[in-house]
Amino acid sequence: MEARRGGRWEGDPLREAMERALRAEEDRMAGKAASPYHGATGEPFLPESLSVSELEDLATCPFRFYVRHLLRPRGDREAEDGGWADLGAFLHRVIARVFRAALAEDKRKGKEVSALALGEGGLLEKAFSEVEAEWGRRPDSPFFLRRPDWPHRRGRFFRLLARAFGDGKGFLKEDAEILDVEVEVGAGKVFKGLVRGYDGLKVQGAIDRLELRSGSRFYLDYKLGSAFPRVKDPRTGELSTDLQLPLYILLHGKGRGAGVYYSLTTGKTKSAKRDLSALWVVFKEVRRALKNGAFPPHPDRKGEACRGCSAALLCRYAGR
């Protein structure tokens, strides 16, 4: 360190890496955006499939998609508040196990499932403990389970689930009929012909819960955070377009049905907003990014997508 302060770089093992990093920063400051450091791959990116969550990242900010799903830096998951995404997946698995156990007993009404989940010898406690034990035995067990404060945090997240199953209006309406959970959906050949020889993209995802309310199909999606998903509308530059549930309704319900998001953290719900014209514009931008293989930092004009973004350490978006 003293040698570097004095400008003596001879024999420094990090000299080459630091000079390369400096040139990359100079290029970005000079506006030379067409480089791998700025999300330019130099050729079309033609994956066999993308999940709906990956499409959401790409539609919201191409550089976030580039970092999270192409570069995949090591340690990224642990940097995200101790594995926030893993924790969300864990709670989803617990919820699904409760519903599957209830369906196995032919209990399909919301009030029946709630009674089984929270009653004496409740399914919720059993499912939570089972998933916790199974995930803890994994060779790559998630970081949140290895945190010293997990026993304390465990109680908090269990209470969130208990509140949800006891909510007869938001999370689980008493008269709702449960049809299925974790329903796989997908469509192939999207963007077929994007470039010569490309057979098309398969879009895939999973519906957290499908149920009937007053004879109509409802698609439900649970969120651990308090914010509900929105992607950037290219026409306005704002986070205003609902992508996830409207896309599920189109792929699975042929455009028929309603969608509801539920926040496990706040207990609030929000109805999905279907805007086909907005979805069309979003997919045109996604198509352009894949065809050009260019994923520059380009979030919404207010920079709301930058808050808590896991790609922040690698991003040099000037508008932040």
Secondary structure as a PSIPRED ss2 file (coil, helix, strand):
# PSIPRED VFORMAT (PSIPRED V4.0)

   1 M C   1.000  0.000  0.000
   2 E H   0.000  1.000  0.000
   3 A H   0.000  1.000  0.000
   4 R H   0.000  1.000  0.000
   5 R H   0.000  1.000  0.000
   6 G C   1.000  0.000  0.000
   7 G C   1.000  0.000  0.000
   8 R C   1.000  0.000  0.000
   9 W C   1.000  0.000  0.000
  10 E C   1.000  0.000  0.000
  11 G C   1.000  0.000  0.000
  12 D C   1.000  0.000  0.000
  13 P C   1.000  0.000  0.000
  14 L C   1.000  0.000  0.000
  15 R H   0.000  1.000  0.000
  16 E H   0.000  1.000  0.000
  17 A H   0.000  1.000  0.000
  18 M H   0.000  1.000  0.000
  19 E H   0.000  1.000  0.000
  20 R H   0.000  1.000  0.000
  21 A H   0.000  1.000  0.000
  22 L H   0.000  1.000  0.000
  23 R H   0.000  1.000  0.000
  24 A H   0.000  1.000  0.000
  25 E H   0.000  1.000  0.000
  26 E H   0.000  1.000  0.000
  27 D H   0.000  1.000  0.000
  28 R H   0.000  1.000  0.000
  29 M H   0.000  1.000  0.000
  30 A C   1.000  0.000  0.000
  31 G C   1.000  0.000  0.000
  32 K C   1.000  0.000  0.000
  33 A C   1.000  0.000  0.000
  34 A C   1.000  0.000  0.000
  35 S C   1.000  0.000  0.000
  36 P H   0.000  1.000  0.000
  37 Y H   0.000  1.000  0.000
  38 H H   0.000  1.000  0.000
  39 G C   1.000  0.000  0.000
  40 A E   0.000  0.000  1.000
  41 T C   1.000  0.000  0.000
  42 G C   1.000  0.000  0.000
  43 E C   1.000  0.000  0.000
  44 P C   1.000  0.000  0.000
  45 F C   1.000  0.000  0.000
  46 L C   1.000  0.000  0.000
  47 P C   1.000  0.000  0.000
  48 E C   1.000  0.000  0.000
  49 S E   0.000  0.000  1.000
  50 L E   0.000  0.000  1.000
  51 S E   0.000  0.000  1.000
  52 V H   0.000  1.000  0.000
  53 S H   0.000  1.000  0.000
  54 E H   0.000  1.000  0.000
  55 L H   0.000  1.000  0.000
  56 E H   0.000  1.000  0.000
  57 D H   0.000  1.000  0.000
  58 L H   0.000  1.000  0.000
  59 A H   0.000  1.000  0.000
  60 T H   0.000  1.000  0.000
  61 C C   1.000  0.000  0.000
  62 P H   0.000  1.000  0.000
  63 F H   0.000  1.000  0.000
  64 R H   0.000  1.000  0.000
  65 F H   0.000  1.000  0.000
  66 Y H   0.000  1.000  0.000
  67 V H   0.000  1.000  0.000
  68 R H   0.000  1.000  0.000
  69 H H   0.000  1.000  0.000
  70 L H   0.000  1.000  0.000
  71 L H   0.000  1.000  0.000
  72 R C   1.000  0.000  0.000
  73 P C   1.000  0.000  0.000
  74 R C   1.000  0.000  0.000
  75 G C   1.000  0.000  0.000
  76 D H   0.000  1.000  0.000
  77 R H   0.000  1.000  0.000
  78 E H   0.000  1.000  0.000
  79 A H   0.000  1.000  0.000
  80 E C   1.000  0.000  0.000
  81 D C   1.000  0.000  0.000
  82 G C   1.000  0.000  0.000
  83 G C   1.000  0.000  0.000
  84 W H   0.000  1.000  0.000
  85 A H   0.000  1.000  0.000
  86 D H   0.000  1.000  0.000
  87 L H   0.000  1.000  0.000
  88 G H   0.000  1.000  0.000
  89 A H   0.000  1.000  0.000
  90 F H   0.000  1.000  0.000
  91 L H   0.000  1.000  0.000
  92 H H   0.000  1.000  0.000
  93 R H   0.000  1.000  0.000
  94 V H   0.000  1.000  0.000
  95 I H   0.000  1.000  0.000
  96 A H   0.000  1.000  0.000
  97 R H   0.000  1.000  0.000
  98 V H   0.000  1.000  0.000
  99 F H   0.000  1.000  0.000
 100 R H   0.000  1.000  0.000
 101 A H   0.000  1.000  0.000
 102 A H   0.000  1.000  0.000
 103 L H   0.000  1.000  0.000
 104 A H   0.000  1.000  0.000
 105 E C   1.000  0.000  0.000
 106 D C   1.000  0.000  0.000
 107 K C   1.000  0.000  0.000
 108 R C   1.000  0.000  0.000
 109 K E   0.000  0.000  1.000
 110 G H   0.000  1.000  0.000
 111 K H   0.000  1.000  0.000
 112 E H   0.000  1.000  0.000
 113 V H   0.000  1.000  0.000
 114 S H   0.000  1.000  0.000
 115 A H   0.000  1.000  0.000
 116 L H   0.000  1.000  0.000
 117 A H   0.000  1.000  0.000
 118 L H   0.000  1.000  0.000
 119 G C   1.000  0.000  0.000
 120 E C   1.000  0.000  0.000
 121 G C   1.000  0.000  0.000
 122 G C   1.000  0.000  0.000
 123 L H   0.000  1.000  0.000
 124 L H   0.000  1.000  0.000
 125 E H   0.000  1.000  0.000
 126 K H   0.000  1.000  0.000
 127 A H   0.000  1.000  0.000
 128 F H   0.000  1.000  0.000
 129 S H   0.000  1.000  0.000
 130 E H   0.000  1.000  0.000
 131 V H   0.000  1.000  0.000
 132 E H   0.000  1.000  0.000
 133 A H   0.000  1.000  0.000
 134 E H   0.000  1.000  0.000
 135 W H   0.000  1.000  0.000
 136 G H   0.000  1.000  0.000
 137 R C   1.000  0.000  0.000
 138 R C   1.000  0.000  0.000
 139 P C   1.000  0.000  0.000
 140 D C   1.000  0.000  0.000
 141 S C   1.000  0.000  0.000
 142 P C   1.000  0.000  0.000
 143 F H   0.000  1.000  0.000
 144 F H   0.000  1.000  0.000
 145 L H   0.000  1.000  0.000
 146 R H   0.000  1.000  0.000
 147 R C   1.000  0.000  0.000
 148 P C   1.000  0.000  0.000
 149 D C   1.000  0.000  0.000
 150 W H   0.000  1.000  0.000
 151 P H   0.000  1.000  0.000
 152 H H   0.000  1.000  0.000
 153 R H   0.000  1.000  0.000
 154 R H   0.000  1.000  0.000
 155 G H   0.000  1.000  0.000
 156 R H   0.000  1.000  0.000
 157 F H   0.000  1.000  0.000
 158 F H   0.000  1.000  0.000
 159 R H   0.000  1.000  0.000
 160 L H   0.000  1.000  0.000
 161 L H   0.000  1.000  0.000
 162 A H   0.000  1.000  0.000
 163 R H   0.000  1.000  0.000
 164 A H   0.000  1.000  0.000
 165 F H   0.000  1.000  0.000
 166 G C   1.000  0.000  0.000
 167 D C   1.000  0.000  0.000
 168 G C   1.000  0.000  0.000
 169 K C   1.000  0.000  0.000
 170 G C   1.000  0.000  0.000
 171 F C   1.000  0.000  0.000
 172 L C   1.000  0.000  0.000
 173 K C   1.000  0.000  0.000
 174 E C   1.000  0.000  0.000
 175 D C   1.000  0.000  0.000
 176 A C   1.000  0.000  0.000
 177 E E   0.000  0.000  1.000
 178 I E   0.000  0.000  1.000
 179 L E   0.000  0.000  1.000
 180 D E   0.000  0.000  1.000
 181 V E   0.000  0.000  1.000
 182 E E   0.000  0.000  1.000
 183 V E   0.000  0.000  1.000
 184 E E   0.000  0.000  1.000
 185 V E   0.000  0.000  1.000
 186 G E   0.000  0.000  1.000
 187 A E   0.000  0.000  1.000
 188 G E   0.000  0.000  1.000
 189 K E   0.000  0.000  1.000
 190 V E   0.000  0.000  1.000
 191 F C   1.000  0.000  0.000
 192 K C   1.000  0.000  0.000
 193 G C   1.000  0.000  0.000
 194 L C   1.000  0.000  0.000
 195 V C   1.000  0.000  0.000
 196 R C   1.000  0.000  0.000
 197 G C   1.000  0.000  0.000
 198 Y C   1.000  0.000  0.000
 199 D C   1.000  0.000  0.000
 200 G C   1.000  0.000  0.000
 201 L E   0.000  0.000  1.000
 202 K E   0.000  0.000  1.000
 203 V E   0.000  0.000  1.000
 204 Q E   0.000  0.000  1.000
 205 G E   0.000  0.000  1.000
 206 A E   0.000  0.000  1.000
 207 I E   0.000  0.000  1.000
 208 D E   0.000  0.000  1.000
 209 R E   0.000  0.000  1.000
 210 L E   0.000  0.000  1.000
 211 E E   0.000  0.000  1.000
 212 L E   0.000  0.000  1.000
 213 R E   0.000  0.000  1.000
 214 S C   1.000  0.000  0.000
 215 G C   1.000  0.000  0.000
 216 S E   0.000  0.000  1.000
 217 R E   0.000  0.000  1.000
 218 F E   0.000  0.000  1.000
 219 Y E   0.000  0.000  1.000
 220 L E   0.000  0.000  1.000
 221 D E   0.000  0.000  1.000
 222 Y E   0.000  0.000  1.000
 223 K E   0.000  0.000  1.000
 224 L C   1.000  0.000  0.000
 225 G C   1.000  0.000  0.000
 226 S C   1.000  0.000  0.000
 227 A C   1.000  0.000  0.000
 228 F C   1.000  0.000  0.000
 229 P C   1.000  0.000  0.000
 230 R C   1.000  0.000  0.000
 231 V E   0.000  0.000  1.000
 232 K E   0.000  0.000  1.000
 233 D E   0.000  0.000  1.000
 234 P C   1.000  0.000  0.000
 235 R C   1.000  0.000  0.000
 236 T C   1.000  0.000  0.000
 237 G C   1.000  0.000  0.000
 238 E E   0.000  0.000  1.000
 239 L E   0.000  0.000  1.000
 240 S E   0.000  0.000  1.000
 241 T E   0.000  0.000  1.000
 242 D C   1.000  0.000  0.000
 243 L C   1.000  0.000  0.000
 244 Q H   0.000  1.000  0.000
 245 L H   0.000  1.000  0.000
 246 P H   0.000  1.000  0.000
 247 L H   0.000  1.000  0.000
 248 Y H   0.000  1.000  0.000
 249 I H   0.000  1.000  0.000
 250 L H   0.000  1.000  0.000
 251 L H   0.000  1.000  0.000
 252 H H   0.000  1.000  0.000
 253 G H   0.000  1.000  0.000
 254 K C   1.000  0.000  0.000
 255 G C   1.000  0.000  0.000
 256 R C   1.000  0.000  0.000
 257 G C   1.000  0.000  0.000
 258 A E   0.000  0.000  1.000
 259 G E   0.000  0.000  1.000
 260 V E   0.000  0.000  1.000
 261 Y E   0.000  0.000  1.000
 262 Y E   0.000  0.000  1.000
 263 S E   0.000  0.000  1.000
 264 L C   1.000  0.000  0.000
 265 T C   1.000  0.000  0.000
 266 T C   1.000  0.000  0.000
 267 G C   1.000  0.000  0.000
 268 K C   1.000  0.000  0.000
 269 T E   0.000  0.000  1.000
 270 K E   0.000  0.000  1.000
 271 S E   0.000  0.000  1.000
 272 A C   1.000  0.000  0.000
 273 K C   1.000  0.000  0.000
 274 R C   1.000  0.000  0.000
 275 D C   1.000  0.000  0.000
 276 L H   0.000  1.000  0.000
 277 S H   0.000  1.000  0.000
 278 A H   0.000  1.000  0.000
 279 L H   0.000  1.000  0.000
 280 W H   0.000  1.000  0.000
 281 V H   0.000  1.000  0.000
 282 V H   0.000  1.000  0.000
 283 F H   0.000  1.000  0.000
 284 K H   0.000  1.000  0.000
 285 E H   0.000  1.000  0.000
 286 V H   0.000  1.000  0.000
 287 R H   0.000  1.000  0.000
 288 R H   0.000  1.000  0.000
 289 A H   0.000  1.000  0.000
 290 L H   0.000  1.000  0.000
 291 K H   0.000  1.000  0.000
 292 N H   0.000  1.000  0.000
 293 G C   1.000  0.000  0.000
 294 A E   0.000  0.000  1.000
 295 F C   1.000  0.000  0.000
 296 P C   1.000  0.000  0.000
 297 P C   1.000  0.000  0.000
 298 H C   1.000  0.000  0.000
 299 P C   1.000  0.000  0.000
 300 D C   1.000  0.000  0.000
 301 R C   1.000  0.000  0.000
 302 K C   1.000  0.000  0.000
 303 G C   1.000  0.000  0.000
 304 E H   0.000  1.000  0.000
 305 A H   0.000  1.000  0.000
 306 C H   0.000  1.000  0.000
 307 R C   1.000  0.000  0.000
 308 G C   1.000  0.000  0.000
 309 C C   1.000  0.000  0.000
 310 S C   1.000  0.000  0.000
 311 A C   1.000  0.000  0.000
 312 A H   0.000  1.000  0.000
 313 L H   0.000  1.000  0.000
 314 L H   0.000  1.000  0.000
 315 C C   1.000  0.000  0.000
 316 R C   1.000  0.000  0.000
 317 Y C   1.000  0.000  0.000
 318 A C   1.000  0.000  0.000
 319 G C   1.000  0.000  0.000
 320 R C   1.000  0.000  0.000
